[in-house]
Amino acid sequence: MPPARKSRGLSRKELQHLKEYGELDPLNAAGDDRNLDEAISSALNRSGYGQFSGKLRSGKGARREGGGRRGFPKQAVERSARPDTYTRLLKSLATTQEMPATRPGVLSDSEDDAMHDGSAAEEDDGSGSAASMSGEGSGDDSDDGGVQGGSGSDAEAEHEIDRVESEDDEDDAASVHSDAKDEGPAEEYAAHDFMESHFADSDSELTHKRLAAVSNREYDQAALEDSILGPGVVYNVAGEGPRRANPQPLKQKLVAPFHKVNGSRDMSEFQSRFFGWLDQYRDVACAGRTAENEDELTTAYALHAMNHVMKAKDREHKNNAKLSKAHAGGADAGELRDRGFTRPRVLILLPFRSSAQRVVEKLLKLTSAEQEANSTRFAKDYGPGEDEERSRRAAARKPEDHQRTFAGNIDDSFRIGLQLFHRSVKLFADFYRSDIIVASPIGLRMTTGAQSGDRKDFDFLSSIELVIVDQCDVLLMQNWDHVLHAFKHMNLTPKKDHGCDFSRVRGWCLDGMARFRRQTVLLSEYMTPEIQAAFNNDCRSIEGKVRLKPAYPGAVADVVAQVTQVFRRVPVSRLASVDDDRFAHFTEHALPEMEKTVLGGKHTVVFAASYFDFVRLRNHCRSKAYTFAAISEYSTATEAMHARRKLFSGELQFILYSERAHFYHRYPIKAIHHLVFYSLPDHSHFYSELINLMLTSGDGKTSAEQFTCTVYYSKYDQLKVERTVGTKLAPQLLAGDRSQFTFA
């Protein structure tokens, strides 16, 4: 039976301090319903609150600030990268982007290894000691789990982590004072670091100027021509121009783990350019995510997320040491504000468990943790399921991109918290004790409350400093409203204090300005109006933002079938009525014309990208008594099979087909003679893929000249048209005098 954990109660002296200052009730500091406005006002106006915080943290949590090598295990010392290795990686991070030249000092090995989390400091640091929200809905000791390299109960894993952290306490207790004295290199590093400057609790004129510009959306836009990332637009703030890359952006202890994760000693050119934008803490919308750069992209943002968390935790530990030193000398350390209302700093939204597995595994490798609690449960819950082999065989006949997207565990409801310690990490941690949260939008919304009558708790999103939304194109095929719901409930003032130490909360967070410091990263294979709207409305970093969108050759170039493709521009009056105008034009003009021509010959497929358009058309066709079948993502496999069989035999006039149905199932519809695009697909390769299905329609009776393809679009479909016909030809179709164009 493992020994009991060390008591973490307050000492008699600390209880006396609590009584004297009267700021918190030690027995009800976690989860009480105090008036937060009064607590925040007290934190802003009373300087004595900082003194109280220093006295409270004079124990175990403060002792863990030691930055020396004394007592460190040999393997921990070996993990530190050699200076030549670090310099080599820094050279690969150099970019051609112009920024103000800086010469920040490099963190020494002793300072870099001072990343200590002591259990008491982690759980009582004002970042959520009253944890109630947990990854996957449970984080108690009954969960199955294990320690890396073996299996066992979660209780054993917890005991092992406590043992390792206790050793860290003993190792570092003797070196806390020497670390507190040696702050020169660290301060030089902080003074020039992009993260320190971005999250600094400053009240300068430049900061107010930036806030005013971002609030009013007054950006200085500049075209970006990057041969690696592709063309884009840079949105600068307050008249500031481009900046040169940070010469030393990484924590040194991340270099060696990054080499292992990346499989190379240097960053690729793509990673270097992309990481350069992330390191500036600009909001980034990248529409150039592909299968070829997927691994490089995920490695780059995982490195940025871990670098951000480690730097933030390092700053907290150094401030803890300052408070401890000031208390020992009977002095006042002043205001040391280095955190938000709650502990979670990073949120990563992904569509499937398989995606989360790949990202979490990269994060775990970057931590170089010796112990991983609940790793067995993670492998079981996020790894391939029992029917994985059967699903893999069924998908073998699908296109390559479909196999890649739906490989592994494709459950879209999940959430998991990662709690980082010095030499260990806990998976499935309570959200209020987590540093990083990885979740799907629907999984997160099940926690925050999907309806007004549900239990809602989104306070753990109040202090998110970095949010990464990966595979936006897949999330659009699920439910984009869940993503917007997460943005809506992010960086709000929490309803409860959750044991928060307001004397350490940054001023701009107390002022409700956290959304202007949050960095948002949107990654997708293509740009859509939904992603563009999120970029315009929810990306408000005071550092500015950048949008990367490559030029497209056009999906028409991938059409193999000899089919005449006719593009017809639908007249629309304004953007707000584009859906109504398209429906009216199609039902009043296009459909009657089709009834006389293509519908009479049957073997027709009508494609609708939006599910709302799909339902609208289906209801209209039912009212007109057309002989048709509708295939959507909600259709069963049997229903889809019967519809395809009837189309092949000529029993149906047409099939109404939705984009989501094709995305999830890729039905090989045969005997298509006439293809009508009510609206162009978001996935441009669906266009060429559906037309090429006509090659399987040869029955010996229908010649290729009789095959037709008709596309209806409006001038507001710029992004879709650009991906379909190419960047160069799109302006002619959108703004030309002609309303009909033919491709053969």
N, C-alpha and C positions, 0 to 999 in steps of 0.2 A: 504493500500500500504506500503510495507516495506521501512524503511528509507534507504537513499542512503548509499553506502559503504564509509568507510573512505578513504580519498585521500591517495594514495601511491606515490605521486610525490616527487622529491628530494627537500630538503630545499635549501634556498639561500646559506647557509654555505656549504652544500654538493656540490652544483653546483660550488662554488668557488674552492673547493678542486679538483673537476674534471678538472677545467680549469687550475689550477696550475700544476697538475701532467701530464695532457695531455695524459692519457693512453687510455681513452675510450670516445666516443661521447655519452653523456647521452641520446640524442634523437634517436640514431641509434645503441645502444649497443646490441640490440637483433635482430639477423638475418642479420647483414651486411655481406658483402663478403670480409672482410679483409683477407690479406694473413696470414694464420694460422702459417706458418713456422716463419714469423717475430714475430708474437705474442708470440709463444712458446719460441723463442729465447730470447725475451725481458723478459719473465717470469723467465727464467732460469738464466739470467745474471744480471738483475737489482734488487738490493735489495730494492730500493725505492718503488717498486710495492707493497710489503707487507705493507708498511706504508700507502699507498693510500687505500688499502683494509680495513685497520683498521678504517680509518676515515669514509669511506663510510658506514660501518656497526655499526656506533655508535648510531643508532636510534632504531626503534621498534624491528627489528630482534634481536639485541644484548640484549635488555631488557628481552627477553623471556628465558634467561639462568637461571633464578632463580631456586634454587634447594631446598629451604626451604618448610615448610608445611604451611606457612602463606597464608591465603586466599583460601586454597584448599577446595573444597566441601567435605562433610563428606563421600559420597560414594566413592570418589577417595582415601581417606585415608583407607577406609575399604578394598579396593581391594588389598592393599599391603599385601603380604604373611607374616605370623608370622615367626620368626627365626626358630622355631622348625619344621614348615612345610617345609621351605626351606632346612633345614638340612636333613629331611626325603627324599626329592626328590634327593638330592645330593648323598645319600647313594645308591639309586637305579640306579644312573648313573655310579657307580664304575664298572670297567671292569678288566679283567685279562691281558689286553694289557700292555706291559711294556713301560713306558715313563719316562723322567726325573721328579723326584719329584718336585712339585712346591707348594707354599703356598700362592696363591693370596688372597688379601683382598676381602671381600664381599662388593658390593656396598651398601651403607646405603640407608634407605628409602628416605631420602631427596635428595640424588644424583640420585636415580633411578627415582624419580618422576619429575626430571628436564628434561624430554623428551618433550620439547616444540618446536613447529614448527612455530611460528608466521607467519601469512599469508605473510607479506612482506618479511620475511627472506626466506620463502619457495619459493617464486616466483622470488626473486632477489638474489639468493644465488649462481649464476653462474652455475646453473644446468638446465637452459632452460626456461628463461622468455619469449622467443618468441615461445611459444608452438603452434604448428600447427598440430601435429599428435595426434590423440585421439583414445581411445579404441572404437572398432566397427565402426571406420570411422567418428565418430561425438562425440564431447564432449561439444557442446555449450549449452546455457541455454534453448533451445527449447526441449531438451530431456525429456521424461517422467521420473519421479523419485519420490522419497519420502524419508522421514526420518523414521528410524527404529521405529516400533510401530504404524505406520500410513501411510497415503498416501497423496500425494499432488504434486504440480508442482515442477520441478527442481529448479526454481527460489526461491521458498519458502525454499527448502532444503539448497540451497546455502546461503540464508540469515540467516538461523538458524545456519549453521556452522560458518559463519562470526561472528555472535553474541557470540557463545561459544568461539571462538578464541579471540575475543576482551576482553571477561571476563578474559581469561588466561593472556592476556597482562597486564591488570590492576592488577591481583592478583600477578604476578611475578615481576612487575617493582621494588618493594621495596626490593627484596631479591637478586638482581643480584650481588651486591658487596660482600655480605656475601658468596655467592656461589663461587665467583671467588677466595676468600681467602682460602676456605676450599677445597683444591685439594689433600690433602695427601692420603686418602683412594682410591680416583679415580686413582691416578697415580700408586699406588701400584697394584691395580687391572689391570691396563693397561699393566704394565710391565711384567705380567706373563700370559696374556691372549693370546690364540692361534691366535685370529683374529688380535689383535694389532701387534703381531710379524710377522704374515704373510703379512699384508698390510703395514708394516712400511716402511717409505721412507729411507731405509738404503743403504749404499754403502760399506758394509763390504766385507771382503775377502770370508766369508762363502756364502754370497749372490751370488757373482760372480762364486763361485765354483758350487753352485746349478744350476745357469743358464747355465753354460757350460755343466753340466751333463745332464740336461733335453734337451738342444738343440741337443746334440749328442746322446740322448737316451741311456745314460750309467746309467743303474739302477742296484742296488744290489737286486736281486730277492730272496725272502724267502717264503717258503711254509707256508701257514696258515691253521691250523687245529682248527676250531671253531665248537664246538658241537651245537651251536645255529644257527649261520649264515651259517654253512657249510664250506667245504674246499675252499681255495682260494690262491691267490698269492699276496704278498705285494711287491711293487716296491719302495725301499728306494733310496734316492738321496744322493750323495756325501759322501758315507760311513757311513751315519747316521743309527743307528739301530731303533728299535721300541721305542715308547714313551708311558709313562703312561698317562692315561686319565686326562684331566683338572679337578681338584677337584671341581671347581665352574664355570661351563661353561655358566650358564644361567643368563640373566637379572632377577632380583628378581621379577619384576613386571609381568613376564610371568608365574610364578609358579602357581598362583591361576587360571588364565585362562586355563592353560594346564590341570589342574585337571578336569575342566569341559569338555574340549574337549575330553580328554582321557578316562573319566569315571572311573578314578582310581587315587589314591593319589600317586602312584608310577609308574615309568616306568616299562614296562615288560622287561624281560631279552633280548628279541629280540630288542626292542627299545633302550635299554641301549647300547648294542653292536653296533648297527647300528649308533646311534647318536654319539658314541665315534669316529667312523671313520669320520663322517661329521665334527665334531668339530675340528679335526686336519687340516681341509682344504685340505685334500687329494682329488684327483679325485677318484670317486667310480663308478665301474660298477658292479651292482648286478643282477645276472641272477636267483635269487631265489624268485622273486615276485609271490605270489600265492593268491588265493581267501581268504585263512585263515589269511595271514599277511598283506593284502592290507590296512586295516584301520590303523594298527599299523605303517606301512611304510609311508603312506601319512601324518599321524599325526607327525611322527618324522621329516620328511623333511619340513613340514610346520612350525614346531617349530624352526628348524634350520634357515629357511629363515627369519622368523620374528625376531629371536634373532640377526641375522646378520644385518638387517636393523636398529633395535633399537640401537644396539651398535654403528653403523656408524653414525647415526643421533645424538646420545648422544655426540660423539666425536666432531662433528661439532659445536654443541651448546656450549660446553665447550671452544672450540677455539674462538667462537664468543665472549664469555665472556672475554677471555684473551685480545682479540683485543680491546674490549670496555674499559677494565680497563687500558690498555696501552695508549689508546688515551686520556682517562680522565687525566692521569698523565703526558701526553706529552712524553711518552717513546715509544721505538720501540719494538713491541712484537716479532719480528723476523719472520722467515718463519714458517707458520702453514699450512701444506699441508695435506688435509684430504678428498679429493674427486677426481672424474674424470672429464671428459669433460662435461658429461651430467648427469642428476639426476638418471635415472633408474639403480638399482643395481642388481635386481633379475629378471630372466626370467624363467618361467615355461612353458614347452611345453607339451600339452595333446592332445589326439585324438578327443574327443567329448565334446560338451557343458555340458553333464551330468557329465563328469569327472571334468570339470572346476568348475561346481557348487559345487561339494563336496569339492574341494580344497579351493576355495574362501571362502566358509562358514567356514571352519576351520581357515583360516587366519583372518577372521572377528572376530571370537570368541576369538582368541588369542590377538587381539588388545584391547579388552574390550572397544570398542568405544561406547560412549553414543549416537552418531549421525552417521547415515549411509546414505549419499546422494545417490540417484538413486537406492535404494534397491528395490523399486517397479518395476522399469524397469528391474533390474537384475533378479528378480523372474519371470517376464514375458518372458524375452528373453532366459533364461537358464533353466527354469523349464520345466515340461512335456508339450508337445503341445496338441492341440485339439484332435488329432487322437491317443493320447497315449494309451487310453483304447483299441482301435481297434488293435494297434500294439502289446499290451501286450497279448491280446487273441490269436493273430496269432503266437506269439513266445512261447505260452504255450506248444506247441508240440515239441519245439526245445530242445536240450540238455541244461543242467543247466548252463554250462559255456557260451553258446550263449545268454541265457536270461540275465545273469549277465553283459556281455559285452555290449549288446545293450539295456539295460534298460534306460529309460529316454530319454532326448533329444540327438539324435545322429547326429546332424548337425556338420560337421567337418570343418566349416569355421567360425572362431570367433577370437576375440582379445579384451582384456579389461585391462585397467590400473587402479591400485589402488594407490591413493595418501593418505598418512598417516599424520594426524595431532596429536596433543597431546590427545584430547578427541574425535576425530571424524575421519572419513575416507570417502573418495569420490570414488565411483565406476565410471567407464567409464571416468576417468580423461585423459587429454591430455598425450600422451606418454612422452613428455619432462617434464612434471610435475609429473609423476608417480614414485613411489618407486619400485613397483612390477608390472611386466607385465605377464599376463597369456594369452596364445594364443595357437592356433593350428598351425602346420607348414605351412599349406596352407593359413590360415588367416594372418599369419605374412608375408608370401611371397607376398600376395596381397598388402601389405603396402610397402614392400621394393622394389617391382617391379619384376614381373615374367619374363619379356622379356626386351631386351635392349632398345626398343623404349618406354617403360612405364616410368612414373614418378618414380624415385627411391629416397627413403629417408630411410637410415638405420643408420643415425648418432645417434639415440637414443640407438643403441646397442653398442656404442663405449666404455661405461664404465661399462658393465655388469661384476659383480664380482662373481655371483653365477648363474649357469644355471642348471636346473633340467629337464631332459627329461624322463617323466614317460610313462609307457606302450609302450615301444619301439616295442614290438611284434605286437601291433595293428598298430602303425605308419608304420611298414614295410609292412602291408597289404594295406596301403594307398599309400603314395609316400615318400620313404626315402630320395629322392633327395631334398625335401623341408627342411628336417632337416639339411642336409649337406650345403644347401644354407644359412641357418641361422648361422651355425658355420663359414662359409666363410666370412660373413659380420659382424662378431662380433669382438669387440675390435680393430677396425680400427680408424685411426685419422679422425675425422669428417671433412666434407667439409666446414662447416660453424661453427662459434664460438657459436651460439645460446645463446649469453649473458654470456659466460663462464668467470669466474674470474680465470685467469691463475695463479695468485699468490697463489691460494689454491689447484691447481691441483698437484697430487703427481708426483714426479720426474720420477718414472718408467713408469707412464702413458704418460708423455710427451716424454719419450724416445721410445715409441712404444713397451713396454714390458708388456702391460696389460694382454696379453693372458697367460703369465707365472704366473700371480697371480689369474687368474680366476679359480674357482672350478667348475668342471663339474661332474654331477651325472647322470648316465644312469641306468634306472630300467626296467627290462624286466622279462618275465617268463622263458626265455631261451636265450642262447647266440647264435649269428649268425656271419658269417664273416663280415657283414655290421656293426654290433655293435662293433665287435672286431677292425675293421679298424678305427672307430670313436674313440675308446678307445686309440689306438696306435697313431693316428695322431692329434687328437683335445684335448686330455687330457694332458696338459703340466704344471700342477701346480708344483712349485718348492718345495712343501712339499712332493712330491711323489704321488703314487696312489695305489689303491687296487682293485683287481678283485675277486669277489665272485661268485663261480659256484658250485652248489650242485652236489652230485653224483646221478645218475639216475638208478632206478631199471629196466627200459626198458618198452616200450609200448607193447612188445610182451607178457608180463605177463597179459595184460588186454584183450587179444584175447580170446573170448569165443567159437567162431565157430571152429569146428574141420576141419581146413584147413591146408594143407601143404604149408609152406612158404619157398620159395627158394630165397636166396640172391646171386646175381651174381655180382662179381666185374668187372667193366669195365676197360680195360687197357688204361691208359692215359700217355702221354709223359711228359707233364709239366702243371703247374697250369694255365698258360695263355691260353692253348688250351683245357682245360677240357670240355668246352661246345661243341666244334667242335668234339672232340674225342667221346663224349657220343652220339652225334647225328649220327655220322658216324657208330658207332658200332650198334646202335639201328636200323637204316634204312637198313644197309647192312647185318646184321646177325639176330637180334632179330625179326624184323618185318616179314621177309620172313618165319622164323620158326613159328611165331604165325599164319601166314596166312594158314599154313598147319594143324595147331592143333586147337588152341583156337578160332581163328576168324571164322573157319569153323562152329564151334558150336554156334557162336554168343554169346549174353549175356555177352559181355566183356566191361570192363571199363579201360581206360588207363589214369592214373593220372599223371599230370605234375605240379610240384610245382611253377616253374617260368613262368610268363606270356610270356616271350620271347621264352622259349622252347615250350610253348603251341602254339604260332603263327607259329613257325618254323615247328612243327609237323603237324599242321592243313594244312599248305600250301603244305607240302610234300604228305600228304594223299589225298588231292584234286587232285594233279597231277597224282597220281596212281589210281584214280577213285575208291577209297574204298567207301563202303556204311556206312557212319558214321555221327554222329552229334557232334558238339562242344558246350560245355557249359562253358562259362567264366563268370566273374563278370559283363560283359556288356550284357549278354544275358537277354532277357526279361523273365518274369515269364511264358508267353505263349510259348515261344520257348523252355524253359527248360521242360515244362510239355509235349509238343509234343515229345521231344527227349526221355524222360523217358518212355512215353507210347509205342513208337516204339521199344525201347529196350526190354520192357516187352513182347511185342507181337512177337519179333523175326524179325522185319523188318530191323533192323540195325545190322551190324557186330560188331560195338563197339561205345562207347561214349568217346570222348576226354574231360577230366574234369580237370579244373584248381583248385589250392588250394584256391585262393581268392574267387572263386565261392562257394566253400564249407564253407569258413570262414563266408561269408556274408549271405548265404541262407540255408546251411545245408539241401540240397535236399535229401529226403529219397528215394534213387534210389533202386528199387526192381528188382528182377530177375537177380542179378549179379552172374554169375557162375565162371568167370575168372577175376581176378583183377591184373593189371600190373602197377607197379610204375616205370614210366620213371625216376623219381627222388623222393626221400623220402620227405615227408612234413616237414616244419619247426615246425608245431604244431604236436608233436609226437602222441598225442591222436587221431589225424585224422587217423593215421595208423590203430589202433585197431578199431576205429569207423567204417571205411569203410569195413574192413574185417567182422565185426560183422553184417553188413547189409546183408551178405549172408544168415543169419538165416531167413530172410524174403523171400528167393528165393525158398524155397521148393515148388515144384509143383507136387510132387508125382512121377515124372518121373526121376528126377535127384537126385542121391544119394550124400551124403556129400563127398564121396571119389572122386567124379568127380570135385569138386571145387578146384581151384588152385589160388595161389598168387605168383607172381614173382616180385622181387625187383632188380633194377639195381642201383648200387652205384659205387663210385670211392674212391680211398684212400684219396682224399681231402674232402670227406663228413664226416669228423671225428665227428663234432658236431651233425649232424643229426643221424648218425649211433649210437652214444653213447646214445642219447635219445631214440632210437628205440629198441635196443637190450640190453642196459644197460652198465654202465661204466666198469664193469668187463669183459664183452665179447667183447667189441668194439675193443680192440687191436688185437684180433685174426682175426677179419674180415678185418681189415685195413692193417695188415702187415704180415699175415700168408702166407704160401706157397700155400695153396689152394685158388682157386678163386670162389668156390661155397660152400655155407653153407645152410643147411636145418633145419628148425624149424617146429616141428609138435605138 
